[in-house]
Amino acid sequence: MNATHTTVPYHCLISVQTRGGAFLTAERVLNVDESHPDVTRGALVKLMRAEAAEQVGHSDFVVLFFSAEPNRLGR
């Protein structure tokens, strides 16, 4: 049986605030295989938290905003 894989680009955005009061907003376009059972909104949040932690240098922050939307207009 052949499984079809549907890869869709998602624009992900996360805004965080550190304990010290600094803010960071990070964004990425992720190619998401929507047919894979492990691909969830929670998995995208975890990936973007890791992206923010890399940029901030630690993971001691709170998420103020998160968005994951298909990266297309119209249609």
N, C-alpha and C positions, 0 to 999 in steps of 0.2 A: 504494500500500500504506500503510495506516495503522498506525503504531507506537503501542502502548499504553505509557503512562508510569506506573510504579508509584512513587509518592512515599511514603516511609516516614520518620517522625520517629525519629531516633537520638539517644540521650543520650550525649554525648561528655564525657569527663573526662580531664584531664591534670594530673599533678603533676611539678614541676620543682624543681631546686636550682641556684642560681647559683654561680659560682666563689667568691663571697664567703660562701656558706653560707646565703643566704636561701632560703626555700621558698615556692612558690606552687602552689595548686591552682585550676584554672579549669574551668568546665563550661559546656556549651551544648547545646541541643536543635537539631539540624540536620535540615532536611527533605531527605532524600536520594532522588534519582531513581535507583532501583536498576537501571533499564533502560539507563542511560547507561554506555558502556564505560570512561569515564575516572573513574568513581566507584569508588575502591578504598579499602581500609583505609589504605594509604599516603597517599592524598590527604587522608583525614580527619586523620591524624597531622600532615601538613604544615599543614593549616588550623588545628588546635589549637595547634601550635607557634607559629604566627603570632599567635594569640590570646594565648598566654602571653607572647611577646616584647613585644607591645603593652602588656600590663599591667606587666611587669617593667621595660620601657624599653630592653631590649637582648636579643640572642639568645645570649648567652654563658652557657648553662645546659645541664644534662643532664636528660633525661627519666627520671624515676623510675618513672612509672606512666602507662599510657594505656588507656582503655577506650572502646569504641563498641558500644553495644547498642541494639536496637530499643526505643523508649520506650513499652512497653506491658507490662501485667501480665495474666497469665491467657490465656485464649482458647486 
